[in-house]
Amino acid sequence: MKRSKPIHIKADIKVNCEASKSTSFKWEIFSASKHEVNYQPYAKSEEPLKLVLVQNQAELYVEEIGLNFGFYKCVFTVKMNGIDGVSGEAVGYIHVVATDSQDSLQAFVDGGPRKRYKFGKNVSCLNHNDTL
């Protein structure tokens, strides 16, 4: 997933439970790797997975740049309220990566492609389509 794009996951849930009239949902996102680019899971003796985000809705929505670069474990839990032991869980993984350079933010200088600074020096600002 690109860091500059929002993450939206919609769960398709079908519940048939006469014992409970209400259902609760929970999304938990955990950091799943010691390294952002190369997947290196935590060893059992090392620090456990770090909880990064919790949402109590059926849909997961994370705004753009809401997660840092890296690997994440996503756990979705459905529970029948008022009844112990009646629940279900789904697990998935995502990798948040950098946005492609053509889609990333670009800086511009007001006043055109050149700006004069002290002592007669010019600074040229070019994008990938410009030439001097």
N, CA, C and O atoms as a printed pandas DataFrame, in Angstrom:
     atom_number atom_name residue_name chain_id  residue_number  x_coord  y_coord  z_coord
0              1         N          MET        A               1    0.838   -1.156    0.000
1              2        CA          MET        A               1    0.000    0.000    0.000
2              3         C          MET        A               1    0.900    1.242    0.000
3              4         O          MET        A               1    1.916    1.276    0.693
4              5         N          LYS        A               2    0.531    2.231   -0.758
5              6        CA          LYS        A               2    1.276    3.491   -0.809
6              7         C          LYS        A               2    0.946    4.327    0.429
7              8         O          LYS        A               2   -0.214    4.419    0.831
8              9         N          ARG        A               3    1.967    4.930    1.027
9             10        CA          ARG        A               3    1.766    5.716    2.238
10            11         C          ARG        A               3    0.906    6.955    1.971
11            12         O          ARG        A               3    0.207    7.423    2.870
12            13         N          SER        A               4    0.948    7.488    0.750
13            14        CA          SER        A               4    0.201    8.698    0.413
14            15         C          SER        A               4   -1.266    8.420    0.068
15            16         O          SER        A               4   -2.021    9.351   -0.210
16            17         N          LYS        A               5   -1.667    7.165    0.085
17            18        CA          LYS        A               5   -3.051    6.792   -0.224
18            19         C          LYS        A               5   -3.738    6.283    1.043
19            20         O          LYS        A               5   -3.105    5.628    1.870
20            21         N          PRO        A               6   -5.040    6.583    1.200
21            22        CA          PRO        A               6   -5.748    6.044    2.370
22            23         C          PRO        A               6   -5.932    4.535    2.243
23            24         O          PRO        A               6   -5.957    3.986    1.141
24            25         N          ILE        A               7   -6.061    3.884    3.384
25            26        CA          ILE        A               7   -6.325    2.442    3.428
26            27         C          ILE        A               7   -7.783    2.271    3.825
27            28         O          ILE        A               7   -8.213    2.774    4.863
28            29         N          HIS        A               8   -8.546    1.559    2.996
29            30        CA          HIS        A               8   -9.959    1.333    3.280
30            31         C          HIS        A               8  -10.263   -0.139    3.043
31            32         O          HIS        A               8  -10.197   -0.623    1.913
32            33         N          ILE        A               9  -10.599   -0.850    4.121
33            34        CA          ILE        A               9  -10.939   -2.272    4.026
34            35         C          ILE        A               9  -12.342   -2.451    4.584
35            36         O          ILE        A               9  -12.622   -2.094    5.729
36            37         N          LYS        A              10  -13.208   -3.002    3.767
37            38        CA          LYS        A              10  -14.595   -3.231    4.170
38            39         C          LYS        A              10  -14.791   -4.730    4.400
39            40         O          LYS        A              10  -14.533   -5.548    3.516
40            41         N          ALA        A              11  -15.252   -5.069    5.599
41            42        CA          ALA        A              11  -15.465   -6.473    5.940
42            43         C          ALA        A              11  -16.871   -6.900    5.523
43            44         O          ALA        A              11  -17.838   -6.172    5.747
44            45         N          ASP        A              12  -16.979   -8.077    4.920
45            46        CA          ASP        A              12  -18.273   -8.651    4.554
46            47         C          ASP        A              12  -18.650   -9.633    5.663
47            48         O          ASP        A              12  -18.074  -10.717    5.759
48            49         N          ILE        A              13  -19.622   -9.249    6.502
49            50        CA          ILE        A              13  -19.943  -10.009    7.707
50            51         C          ILE        A              13  -21.396  -10.480    7.641
51            52         O          ILE        A              13  -22.306   -9.700    7.362
52            53         N          LYS        A              14  -21.589  -11.768    7.902
53            54        CA          LYS        A              14  -22.930  -12.324    8.006
54            55         C          LYS        A              14  -23.027  -13.008    9.366
55            56         O          LYS        A              14  -22.277  -13.942    9.653
56            57         N          VAL        A              15  -23.958  -12.537   10.204
57            58        CA          VAL        A              15  -24.112  -13.068   11.554
58            59         C          VAL        A              15  -25.516  -13.641   11.705
59            60         O          VAL        A              15  -26.502  -13.005   11.332
60            61         N          ASN        A              16  -25.593  -14.848   12.256
61            62        CA          ASN        A              16  -26.875  -15.472   12.537
62            63         C          ASN        A              16  -26.809  -16.019   13.962
63            64         O          ASN        A              16  -26.446  -17.177   14.170
64            65         N          CYS        A              17  -27.158  -15.191   14.935
65            66        CA          CYS        A              17  -27.072  -15.579   16.345
66            67         C          CYS        A              17  -28.331  -15.091   17.052
67            68         O          CYS        A              17  -28.517  -13.888   17.236
68            69         N          GLU        A              18  -29.195  -16.023   17.450
69            70        CA          GLU        A              18  -30.436  -15.660   18.123
70            71         C          GLU        A              18  -30.211  -15.262   19.585
71            72         O          GLU        A              18  -31.074  -14.620   20.184
72            73         N          ALA        A              19  -29.074  -15.631   20.164
73            74        CA          ALA        A              19  -28.813  -15.376   21.588
74            75         C          ALA        A              19  -28.410  -13.936   21.867
75            76         O          ALA        A              19  -28.496  -13.484   23.009
76            77         N          SER        A              20  -27.973  -13.212   20.850
77            78        CA          SER        A              20  -27.534  -11.827   21.061
78            79         C          SER        A              20  -28.044  -10.954   19.933
79            80         O          SER        A              20  -28.005  -11.340   18.765
80            81         N          LYS        A              21  -28.518   -9.784   20.290
81            82        CA          LYS        A              21  -29.032   -8.845   19.289
82            83         C          LYS        A              21  -27.988   -7.824   18.846
83            84         O          LYS        A              21  -28.220   -7.086   17.889
84            85         N          SER        A              22  -26.831   -7.768   19.531
85            86        CA          SER        A              22  -25.816   -6.765   19.159
86            87         C          SER        A              22  -24.461   -7.415   18.919
87            88         O          SER        A              22  -24.104   -8.420   19.534
88            89         N          THR        A              23  -23.742   -6.815   18.023
89            90        CA          THR        A              23  -22.435   -7.306   17.603
90            91         C          THR        A              23  -21.412   -6.188   17.752
91            92         O          THR        A              23  -21.717   -5.029   17.471
92            93         N          SER        A              24  -20.204   -6.521   18.189
93            94        CA          SER        A              24  -19.137   -5.515   18.260
94            95         C          SER        A              24  -18.012   -5.913   17.308
95            96         O          SER        A              24  -17.769   -7.094   17.060
96            97         N          PHE        A              25  -17.340   -4.899   16.788
97            98        CA          PHE        A              25  -16.259   -5.094   15.829
98            99         C          PHE        A              25  -15.001   -4.413   16.356
99           100         O          PHE        A              25  -15.076   -3.412   17.068
100          101         N          LYS        A              26  -13.864   -4.958   16.005
101          102        CA          LYS        A              26  -12.610   -4.310   16.402
102          103         C          LYS        A              26  -11.515   -4.635   15.389
103          104         O          LYS        A              26  -11.260   -5.798   15.074
104          105         N          TRP        A              27  -10.877   -3.582   14.890
105          106        CA          TRP        A              27   -9.682   -3.696   14.061
106          107         C          TRP        A              27   -8.485   -3.330   14.927
107          108         O          TRP        A              27   -8.498   -2.307   15.613
108          109         N          GLU        A              28   -7.453   -4.163   14.896
109          110        CA          GLU        A              28   -6.201   -3.865   15.585
110          111         C          GLU        A              28   -5.073   -3.974   14.563
111          112         O          GLU        A              28   -4.997   -4.950   13.817
112          113         N          ILE        A              29   -4.204   -2.979   14.533
113          114        CA          ILE        A              29   -3.052   -3.010   13.632
114          115         C          ILE        A              29   -1.795   -3.012   14.486
115          116         O          ILE        A              29   -1.611   -2.158   15.354
116          117         N          PHE        A              30   -0.937   -3.988   14.224
117          118        CA          PHE        A              30    0.309   -4.161   14.960
118          119         C          PHE        A              30    1.501   -3.999   14.031
119          120         O          PHE        A              30    1.433   -4.384   12.863
120          121         N          SER        A              31    2.585   -3.439   14.532
121          122        CA          SER        A              31    3.843   -3.425   13.793
122          123         C          SER        A              31    4.353   -4.860   13.767
123          124         O          SER        A              31    4.418   -5.514   14.808
124          125         N          ALA        A              32    4.714   -5.353   12.585
125          126        CA          ALA        A              32    5.036   -6.776   12.450
126          127         C          ALA        A              32    6.478   -7.060   12.055
127          128         O          ALA        A              32    6.838   -8.222   11.865
128          129         N          SER        A              33    7.316   -6.031   11.925
129          130        CA          SER        A              33    8.688   -6.257   11.475
130          131         C          SER        A              33    9.626   -5.246   12.118
131          132         O          SER        A              33    9.249   -4.107   12.393
132          133         N          LYS        A              34   10.858   -5.690   12.350
133          134        CA          LYS        A              34   11.877   -4.795   12.911
134          135         C          LYS        A              34   12.411   -3.832   11.859
135          136         O          LYS        A              34   12.974   -2.793   12.203
136          137         N          HIS        A              35   12.245   -4.160   10.597
137          138        CA          HIS        A              35   12.799   -3.362    9.496
138          139         C          HIS        A              35   11.662   -2.909    8.591
139          140         O          HIS        A              35   10.715   -3.661    8.362
140          141         N          GLU        A              36   11.750   -1.672    8.071
141          142        CA          GLU        A              36   10.672   -1.107    7.255
142          143         C          GLU        A              36   10.593   -1.676    5.850
143          144         O          GLU        A              36    9.504   -1.771    5.285
144          145         N          VAL        A              37   11.735   -2.059    5.272
145          146        CA          VAL        A              37   11.765   -2.496    3.874
146          147         C          VAL        A              37   11.852   -4.010    3.754
147          148         O          VAL        A              37   11.100   -4.618    2.993
148          149         N          ASN        A              38   12.765   -4.619    4.500
149          150        CA          ASN        A              38   12.947   -6.064    4.456
150          151         C          ASN        A              38   12.235   -6.685    5.649
151          152         O          ASN        A              38   12.475   -6.305    6.796
152          153         N          TYR        A              39   11.364   -7.635    5.371
153          154        CA          TYR        A              39   10.566   -8.236    6.438
154          155         C          TYR        A              39   11.457   -9.022    7.391
155          156         O          TYR        A              39   12.100   -9.994    6.995
156          157         N          GLN        A              40   11.491   -8.595    8.647
157          158        CA          GLN        A              40   12.248   -9.269    9.697
158          159         C          GLN        A              40   11.337   -9.388   10.922
159          160         O          GLN        A              40   11.287   -8.476   11.747
160          161         N          PRO        A              41   10.620  -10.502   11.042
161          162        CA          PRO        A              41    9.664  -10.625   12.151
162          163         C          PRO        A              41   10.374  -10.659   13.500
163          164         O          PRO        A              41   11.540  -11.043   13.602
164          165         N          TYR        A              42    9.642  -10.248   14.529
165          166        CA          TYR        A              42   10.180  -10.299   15.883
166          167         C          TYR        A              42   10.313  -11.755   16.316
167          168         O          TYR        A              42    9.436  -12.572   16.034
168          169         N          ALA        A              43   11.413  -12.084   17.004
169          170        CA          ALA        A              43   11.580  -13.424   17.572
170          171         C          ALA        A              43   10.713  -13.534   18.828
171          172         O          ALA        A              43   10.322  -12.523   19.411
172          173         N          LYS        A              44   10.418  -14.774   19.240
173          174        CA          LYS        A              44    9.565  -14.985   20.422
174          175         C          LYS        A              44   10.141  -14.307   21.658
175          176         O          LYS        A              44    9.390  -13.780   22.480
176          177         N          SER        A              45   11.471  -14.313   21.800
177          178        CA          SER        A              45   12.105  -13.737   22.989
178          179         C          SER        A              45   12.229  -12.218   22.912
179          180         O          SER        A              45   12.505  -11.564   23.918
180          181         N          GLU        A              46   12.027  -11.658   21.721
181          182        CA          GLU        A              46   12.150  -10.220   21.540
182          183         C          GLU        A              46   10.837   -9.521   21.881
183          184         O          GLU        A              46    9.862  -10.140   22.307
184          185         N          GLU        A              47   10.856   -8.230   21.680
185          186        CA          GLU        A              47    9.681   -7.413   21.945
186          187         C          GLU        A              47    8.489   -7.926   21.138
187          188         O          GLU        A              47    8.632   -8.204   19.947
188          189         N          PRO        A              48    7.324   -8.056   21.758
189          190        CA          PRO        A              48    6.142   -8.526   21.009
190          191         C          PRO        A              48    5.677   -7.462   20.018
191          192         O          PRO        A              48    6.188   -6.342   19.998
192          193         N          LEU        A              49    4.715   -7.832   19.213
193          194        CA          LEU        A              49    4.158   -6.897   18.244
194          195         C          LEU        A              49    3.632   -5.658   18.961
195          196         O          LEU        A              49    2.981   -5.766   20.000
196          197         N          LYS        A              50    3.915   -4.480   18.404
197          198        CA          LYS        A              50    3.453   -3.217   18.996
198          199         C          LYS        A              50    2.102   -2.841   18.408
199          200         O          LYS        A              50    1.930   -2.820   17.189
200          201         N          LEU        A              51    1.147   -2.545   19.278
201          202        CA          LEU        A              51   -0.163   -2.094   18.832
202          203         C          LEU        A              51   -0.032   -0.670   18.311
203          204         O          LEU        A              51    0.435    0.214   19.029
204          205         N          VAL        A              52   -0.442   -0.443   17.068
205          206        CA          VAL        A              52   -0.298    0.863   16.419
206          207         C          VAL        A              52   -1.630    1.596   16.316
207          208         O          VAL        A              52   -1.681    2.818   16.458
208          209         N          LEU        A              53   -2.713    0.853   16.070
209          210        CA          LEU        A              53   -4.007    1.482   15.820
210          211         C          LEU        A              53   -5.138    0.542   16.224
211          212         O          LEU        A              53   -5.046   -0.670   16.029
212          213         N          VAL        A              54   -6.209    1.109   16.792
213          214        CA          VAL        A              54   -7.414    0.349   17.127
214          215         C          VAL        A              54   -8.617    1.129   16.612
215          216         O          VAL        A              54   -8.707    2.341   16.808
216          217         N          GLN        A              55   -9.546    0.428   15.948
217          218        CA          GLN        A              55  -10.806    1.035   15.502
218          219         C          GLN        A              55  -11.937    0.066   15.816
219          220         O          GLN        A              55  -11.813   -1.134   15.571
220          221         N          ASN        A              56  -13.031    0.576   16.354
221          222        CA          ASN        A              56  -14.184   -0.250   16.737
222          223         C          ASN        A              56  -15.313   -0.090   15.729
223          224         O          ASN        A              56  -16.406    0.363   16.068
224          225         N          GLN        A              57  -15.035   -0.466   14.490
225          226        CA          GLN        A              57  -16.008   -0.362   13.405
226          227         C          GLN        A              57  -15.871   -1.585   12.501
227          228         O          GLN        A              57  -14.875   -2.305   12.560
228          229         N          ALA        A              58  -16.882   -1.808   11.667
229          230        CA          ALA        A              58  -16.811   -2.928   10.730
230          231         C          ALA        A              58  -15.863   -2.645    9.571
231          232         O          ALA        A              58  -15.355   -3.576    8.947
232          233         N          GLU        A              59  -15.620   -1.364    9.275
233          234        CA          GLU        A              59  -14.718   -0.979    8.193
234          235         C          GLU        A              59  -13.460   -0.363    8.779
235          236         O          GLU        A              59  -13.514    0.392    9.749
236          237         N          LEU        A              60  -12.328   -0.696    8.177
237          238        CA          LEU        A              60  -11.059   -0.090    8.581
238          239         C          LEU        A              60  -10.760    1.063    7.635
239          240         O          LEU        A              60  -10.758    0.896    6.416
240          241         N          TYR        A              61  -10.509    2.228    8.208
241          242        CA          TYR        A              61  -10.119    3.376    7.396
242          243         C          TYR        A              61   -8.926    4.055    8.062
243          244         O          TYR        A              61   -9.010    4.493    9.209
244          245         N          VAL        A              62   -7.814    4.136    7.328
245          246        CA          VAL        A              62   -6.617    4.823    7.802
246          247         C          VAL        A              62   -6.318    5.923    6.798
247          248         O          VAL        A              62   -6.153    5.654    5.608
248          249         N          GLU        A              63   -6.247    7.155    7.272
249          250        CA          GLU        A              63   -5.967    8.280    6.379
250          251         C          GLU        A              63   -4.571    8.157    5.780
251          252         O          GLU        A              63   -3.709    7.459    6.314
252          253         N          GLU        A              64   -4.363    8.861    4.640
253          254        CA          GLU        A              64   -3.036    8.872    4.033
254          255         C          GLU        A              64   -2.033    9.360    5.072
255          256         O          GLU        A              64   -2.345   10.203    5.913
256          257         N          ILE        A              65   -0.848    8.823    4.998
257          258        CA          ILE        A              65    0.276    9.014    5.934
258          259         C          ILE        A              65   -0.104    8.693    7.383
259          260         O          ILE        A              65    0.552    9.163    8.313
260          261         N          GLY        A              66   -1.159    7.895    7.579
261          262        CA          GLY        A              66   -1.570    7.495    8.919
262          263         C          GLY        A              66   -0.693    6.413    9.515
263          264         O          GLY        A              66   -0.652    6.253   10.735
264          265         N          LEU        A              67    0.011    5.666    8.673
265          266        CA          LEU        A              67    0.947    4.639    9.131
266          267         C          LEU        A              67    2.323    4.943    8.575
267          268         O          LEU        A              67    2.448    5.422    7.448
268          269         N          ASN        A              68    3.345    4.673    9.346
269          270        CA          ASN        A              68    4.718    4.823    8.865
270          271         C          ASN        A              68    5.037    3.703    7.892
271          272         O          ASN        A              68    4.265    2.754    7.759
272          273         N          PHE        A              69    6.174    3.808    7.209
273          274        CA          PHE        A              69    6.612    2.747    6.317
274          275         C          PHE        A              69    6.846    1.482    7.141
275          276         O          PHE        A              69    7.296    1.556    8.285
276          277         N          GLY        A              70    6.543    0.330    6.562
277          278        CA          GLY        A              70    6.819   -0.919    7.250
278          279         C          GLY        A              70    5.742   -1.967    7.031
279          280         O          GLY        A              70    4.825   -1.794    6.229
280          281         N          PHE        A              71    5.886   -3.066    7.776
281          282        CA          PHE        A              71    4.982   -4.212    7.689
282          283         C          PHE        A              71    4.058   -4.200    8.895
283          284         O          PHE        A              71    4.483   -3.933   10.019
284          285         N          TYR        A              72    2.778   -4.497    8.642
285          286        CA          TYR        A              72    1.773   -4.450    9.706
286          287         C          TYR        A              72    0.892   -5.694    9.664
287          288         O          TYR        A              72    0.556   -6.206    8.596
288          289         N          LYS        A              73    0.534   -6.159   10.842
289          290        CA          LYS        A              73   -0.420   -7.256   10.993
290          291         C          LYS        A              73   -1.768   -6.631   11.343
291          292         O          LYS        A              73   -1.861   -5.845   12.285
292          293         N          CYS        A              74   -2.811   -6.977   10.588
293          294        CA          CYS        A              74   -4.159   -6.451   10.818
294          295         C          CYS        A              74   -5.035   -7.582   11.353
295          296         O          CYS        A              74   -5.136   -8.642   10.734
296          297         N          VAL        A              75   -5.663   -7.356   12.494
297          298        CA          VAL        A              75   -6.531   -8.356   13.112
298          299         C          VAL        A              75   -7.937   -7.766   13.226
299          300         O          VAL        A              75   -8.133   -6.716   13.837
300          301         N          PHE        A              76   -8.906   -8.453   12.632
301          302        CA          PHE        A              76  -10.301   -8.036   12.688
302          303         C          PHE        A              76  -11.066   -9.041   13.540
303          304         O          PHE        A              76  -11.031  -10.242   13.272
304          305         N          THR        A              77  -11.767   -8.544   14.578
305          306        CA          THR        A              77  -12.504   -9.412   15.500
306          307         C          THR        A              77  -13.979   -9.026   15.507
307          308         O          THR        A              77  -14.323   -7.847   15.600
308          309         N          VAL        A              78  -14.844  -10.032   15.406
309          310        CA          VAL        A              78  -16.290   -9.860   15.514
310          311         C          VAL        A              78  -16.716  -10.626   16.759
311          312         O          VAL        A              78  -16.353  -11.789   16.937
312          313         N          LYS        A              79  -17.495   -9.961   17.628
313          314        CA          LYS        A              79  -17.906  -10.576   18.891
314          315         C          LYS        A              79  -19.387  -10.321   19.131
315          316         O          LYS        A              79  -19.888   -9.222   18.892
316          317         N          MET        A              80  -20.077  -11.346   19.603
317          318        CA          MET        A              80  -21.475  -11.205   19.973
318          319         C          MET        A              80  -21.522  -10.681   21.407
319          320         O          MET        A              80  -21.020  -11.330   22.324
320          321         N          ASN        A              81  -22.119   -9.518   21.598
321          322        CA          ASN        A              81  -22.159   -8.889   22.918
322          323         C          ASN        A              81  -23.030   -9.680   23.885
323          324         O          ASN        A              81  -24.113  -10.145   23.531
324          325         N          GLY        A              82  -22.537   -9.824   25.115
325          326        CA          GLY        A              82  -23.288  -10.505   26.164
326          327         C          GLY        A              82  -23.146  -12.012   26.164
327          328         O          GLY        A              82  -23.735  -12.682   27.012
328          329         N          ILE        A              83  -22.383  -12.560   25.241
329          330        CA          ILE        A              83  -22.208  -14.010   25.169
330          331         C          ILE        A              83  -20.716  -14.314   25.137
331          332         O          ILE        A              83  -20.017  -13.940   24.195
332          333         N          ASP        A              84  -20.235  -14.992   26.171
333          334        CA          ASP        A              84  -18.805  -15.337   26.236
334          335         C          ASP        A              84  -18.475  -16.446   25.245
335          336         O          ASP        A              84  -19.232  -17.404   25.087
336          337         N          GLY        A              85  -17.338  -16.301   24.585
337          338        CA          GLY        A              85  -16.831  -17.342   23.699
338          339         C          GLY        A              85  -17.403  -17.357   22.300
339          340         O          GLY        A              85  -17.032  -18.218   21.504
340          341         N          VAL        A              86  -18.295  -16.435   21.969
341          342        CA          VAL        A              86  -18.850  -16.393   20.616
342          343         C          VAL        A              86  -18.216  -15.221   19.885
343          344         O          VAL        A              86  -18.637  -14.074   20.034
344          345         N          SER        A              87  -17.189  -15.533   19.088
345          346        CA          SER        A              87  -16.471  -14.494   18.349
346          347         C          SER        A              87  -15.745  -15.132   17.171
347          348         O          SER        A              87  -15.603  -16.352   17.090
348          349         N          GLY        A              88  -15.300  -14.295   16.283
349          350        CA          GLY        A              88  -14.526  -14.748   15.137
350          351         C          GLY        A              88  -13.412  -13.760   14.858
351          352         O          GLY        A              88  -13.508  -12.589   15.226
352          353         N          GLU        A              89  -12.357  -14.224   14.210
353          354        CA          GLU        A              89  -11.192  -13.363   13.972
354          355         C          GLU        A              89  -10.606  -13.654   12.595
355          356         O          GLU        A              89  -10.551  -14.805   12.160
356          357         N          ALA        A              90  -10.171  -12.599   11.920
357          358        CA          ALA        A              90   -9.485  -12.718   10.632
358          359         C          ALA        A              90   -8.185  -11.932   10.722
359          360         O          ALA        A              90   -8.142  -10.868   11.339
360          361         N          VAL        A              91   -7.123  -12.453   10.106
361          362        CA          VAL        A              91   -5.803  -11.832   10.170
362          363         C          VAL        A              91   -5.279  -11.623    8.755
363          364         O          VAL        A              91   -5.413  -12.493    7.895
364          365         N          GLY        A              92   -4.680  -10.454    8.528
365          366        CA          GLY        A              92   -4.044  -10.154    7.245
366          367         C          GLY        A              92   -2.829   -9.269    7.472
367          368         O          GLY        A              92   -2.627   -8.747    8.568
368          369         N          TYR        A              93   -2.028   -9.104    6.439
369          370        CA          TYR        A              93   -0.804   -8.305    6.543
370          371         C          TYR        A              93   -0.773   -7.268    5.429
371          372         O          TYR        A              93   -1.241   -7.522    4.320
372          373         N          ILE        A              94   -0.217   -6.093    5.734
373          374        CA          ILE        A              94   -0.013   -5.060    4.723
374          375         C          ILE        A              94    1.405   -4.533    4.832
375          376         O          ILE        A              94    2.023   -4.577    5.896
376          377         N          HIS        A              95    1.914   -4.030    3.707
377          378        CA          HIS        A              95    3.240   -3.414    3.644
378          379         C          HIS        A              95    3.039   -1.991    3.141
379          380         O          HIS        A              95    2.586   -1.788    2.014
380          381         N          VAL        A              96    3.373   -1.003    3.971
381          382        CA          VAL        A              96    3.246    0.401    3.591
382          383         C          VAL        A              96    4.571    0.838    2.984
383          384         O          VAL        A              96    5.623    0.729    3.615
384          385         N          VAL        A              97    4.508    1.341    1.733
385          386        CA          VAL        A              97    5.717    1.719    0.997
386          387         C          VAL        A              97    5.638    3.177    0.563
387          388         O          VAL        A              97    4.590    3.816    0.659
388          389         N          ALA        A              98    6.766    3.687    0.085
389          390        CA          ALA        A              98    6.836    5.071   -0.390
390          391         C          ALA        A              98    6.036    5.232   -1.678
391          392         O          ALA        A              98    5.871    4.286   -2.449
392          393         N          THR        A              99    5.556    6.422   -1.889
393          394        CA          THR        A              99    4.834    6.760   -3.106
394          395         C          THR        A              99    5.837    6.908   -4.250
395          396         O          THR        A              99    6.967    7.347   -4.036
396          397         N          ASP        A             100    5.426    6.543   -5.460
397          398        CA          ASP        A             100    6.296    6.728   -6.626
398          399         C          ASP        A             100    6.652    8.201   -6.768
399          400         O          ASP        A             100    5.853    9.067   -6.410
400          401         N          SER        A             101    7.832    8.493   -7.282
401          402        CA          SER        A             101    8.299    9.881   -7.365
402          403         C          SER        A             101    7.397   10.769   -8.208
403          404         O          SER        A             101    7.261   11.954   -7.901
404          405         N          GLN        A             102    6.775   10.244   -9.261
405          406        CA          GLN        A             102    5.919   11.090  -10.086
406          407         C          GLN        A             102    4.619   11.446   -9.370
407          408         O          GLN        A             102    3.942   12.395   -9.765
408          409         N          ASP        A             103    4.259   10.702   -8.325
409          410        CA          ASP        A             103    3.042   10.983   -7.567
410          411         C          ASP        A             103    3.315   11.732   -6.268
411          412         O          ASP        A             103    2.378   12.155   -5.592
412          413         N          SER        A             104    4.575   11.899   -5.914
413          414        CA          SER        A             104    4.886   12.495   -4.619
414          415         C          SER        A             104    4.791   14.016   -4.658
415          416         O          SER        A             104    4.642   14.619   -5.721
416          417         N          LEU        A             105    4.880   14.613   -3.489
417          418        CA          LEU        A             105    4.810   16.068   -3.383
418          419         C          LEU        A             105    6.025   16.722   -4.032
419          420         O          LEU        A             105    7.126   16.172   -4.000
420          421         N          GLN        A             106    5.821   17.882   -4.612
421          422        CA          GLN        A             106    6.922   18.627   -5.216
422          423         C          GLN        A             106    6.893   20.046   -4.690
423          424         O          GLN        A             106    5.823   20.612   -4.463
424          425         N          ALA        A             107    8.083   20.626   -4.494
425          426        CA          ALA        A             107    8.183   22.006   -4.007
426          427         C          ALA        A             107    8.350   22.955   -5.189
427          428         O          ALA        A             107    9.009   22.615   -6.172
428          429         N          PHE        A             108    7.760   24.133   -5.098
429          430        CA          PHE        A             108    7.871   25.145   -6.132
430          431         C          PHE        A             108    8.305   26.456   -5.491
431          432         O          PHE        A             108    7.977   26.723   -4.335
432          433         N          VAL        A             109    9.043   27.278   -6.240
433          434        CA          VAL        A             109    9.491   28.587   -5.764
434          435         C          VAL        A             109    8.679   29.645   -6.491
435          436         O          VAL        A             109    8.606   29.642   -7.720
436          437         N          ASP        A             110    8.064   30.558   -5.729
437          438        CA          ASP        A             110    7.306   31.649   -6.342
438          439         C          ASP        A             110    8.216   32.521   -7.200
439          440         O          ASP        A             110    9.383   32.719   -6.863
440          441         N          GLY        A             111    7.697   33.037   -8.293
441          442        CA          GLY        A             111    8.460   33.975   -9.108
442          443         C          GLY        A             111    9.115   33.361  -10.323
443          444         O          GLY        A             111    9.924   34.024  -10.972
444          445         N          GLY        A             112    8.803   32.131  -10.658
445          446        CA          GLY        A             112    9.358   31.514  -11.858
446          447         C          GLY        A             112   10.425   30.498  -11.534
447          448         O          GLY        A             112   10.633   30.156  -10.370
448          449         N          PRO        A             113   11.118   30.004  -12.581
449          450        CA          PRO        A             113   12.089   28.928  -12.369
450          451         C          PRO        A             113   13.426   29.397  -11.804
451          452         O          PRO        A             113   14.251   28.560  -11.437
452          453         N          ARG        A             114   13.671   30.708  -11.719
453          454        CA          ARG        A             114   14.934   31.213  -11.175
454          455         C          ARG        A             114   14.667   32.228  -10.079
455          456         O          ARG        A             114   13.690   32.975  -10.128
456          457         N          LYS        A             115   15.529   32.245   -9.113
457          458        CA          LYS        A             115   15.408   33.184   -8.005
458          459         C          LYS        A             115   16.803   33.731   -7.710
459          460         O          LYS        A             115   17.746   32.951   -7.578
460          461         N          ARG        A             116   16.957   35.060   -7.602
461          462        CA          ARG        A             116   18.247   35.669   -7.344
462          463         C          ARG        A             116   18.445   35.822   -5.843
463          464         O          ARG        A             116   17.556   36.271   -5.120
464          465         N          TYR        A             117   19.635   35.436   -5.398
465          466        CA          TYR        A             117   20.013   35.574   -3.998
466          467         C          TYR        A             117   21.210   36.501   -3.905
467          468         O          TYR        A             117   21.698   36.960   -4.938
468          469         N          LYS        A             118   21.704   36.797   -2.705
469          470        CA          LYS        A             118   22.819   37.719   -2.478
470          471         C          LYS        A             118   24.029   37.363   -3.326
471          472         O          LYS        A             118   24.229   36.206   -3.693
472          473         N          PHE        A             119   24.813   38.352   -3.626
473          474        CA          PHE        A             119   26.084   38.217   -4.337
474          475         C          PHE        A             119   25.933   37.686   -5.746
475          476         O          PHE        A             119   26.857   37.066   -6.274
476          477         N          GLY        A             120   24.792   37.917   -6.365
477          478        CA          GLY        A             120   24.630   37.596   -7.777
478          479         C          GLY        A             120   24.471   36.127   -8.104
479          480         O          GLY        A             120   24.569   35.750   -9.271
480          481         N          LYS        A             121   24.231   35.291   -7.120
481          482        CA          LYS        A             121   24.076   33.856   -7.397
482          483         C          LYS        A             121   22.637   33.556   -7.783
483          484         O          LYS        A             121   21.707   34.122   -7.209
484          485         N          ASN        A             122   22.452   32.677   -8.743
485          486        CA          ASN        A             122   21.124   32.226   -9.156
486          487         C          ASN        A             122   20.915   30.786   -8.705
487          488         O          ASN        A             122   21.840   29.975   -8.738
488          489         N          VAL        A             123   19.707   30.480   -8.291
489          490        CA          VAL        A             123   19.329   29.112   -7.958
490          491         C          VAL        A             123   18.254   28.715   -8.951
491          492         O          VAL        A             123   17.224   29.381   -9.057
492          493         N          SER        A             124   18.491   27.627   -9.683
493          494        CA          SER        A             124   17.506   27.141  -10.657
494          495         C          SER        A             124   16.695   26.025  -10.034
495          496         O          SER        A             124   17.244   25.135   -9.385
496          497         N          CYS        A             125   15.391   26.075  -10.231
497          498        CA          CYS        A             125   14.486   25.046   -9.739
498          499         C          CYS        A             125   13.871   24.360  -10.943
499          500         O          CYS        A             125   13.144   24.982  -11.716
500          501         N          LEU        A             126   14.160   23.089  -11.100
501          502        CA          LEU        A             126   13.674   22.348  -12.258
502          503         C          LEU        A             126   12.845   21.161  -11.802
503          504         O          LEU        A             126   13.132   20.561  -10.766
504          505         N          ASN        A             127   11.824   20.821  -12.566
505          506        CA          ASN        A             127   11.170   19.540  -12.343
506          507         C          ASN        A             127   11.623   18.616  -13.471
507          508         O          ASN        A             127   12.401   19.037  -14.327
508          509         N          HIS        A             128   11.163   17.390  -13.493
509          510        CA          HIS        A             128   11.669   16.426  -14.472
510          511         C          HIS        A             128   11.290   16.762  -15.902
511          512         O          HIS        A             128   11.836   16.151  -16.821
512          513         N          ASN        A             129   10.366   17.718  -16.144
513          514        CA          ASN        A             129    9.977   18.085  -17.502
514          515         C          ASN        A             129   10.700   19.337  -18.004
515          516         O          ASN        A             129   10.652   19.627  -19.199
516          517         N          ASP        A             130   11.373   20.090  -17.114
517          518        CA          ASP        A             130   12.016   21.354  -17.493
518          519         C          ASP        A             130   13.465   21.156  -17.929
519          520         O          ASP        A             130   14.130   20.188  -17.560
520          521         N          THR        A             131   13.923   22.112  -18.727
521          522        CA          THR        A             131   15.350   22.177  -19.083
522          523         C          THR        A             131   15.769   23.642  -19.003
523          524         O          THR        A             131   14.929   24.537  -19.094
524          525         N          LEU        A             132   17.063   23.885  -18.832
525          526        CA          LEU        A             132   17.583   25.264  -18.800
526          527         C          LEU        A             132   17.675   25.844  -20.183
527          528         O          LEU        A             132   18.091   26.991  -20.344
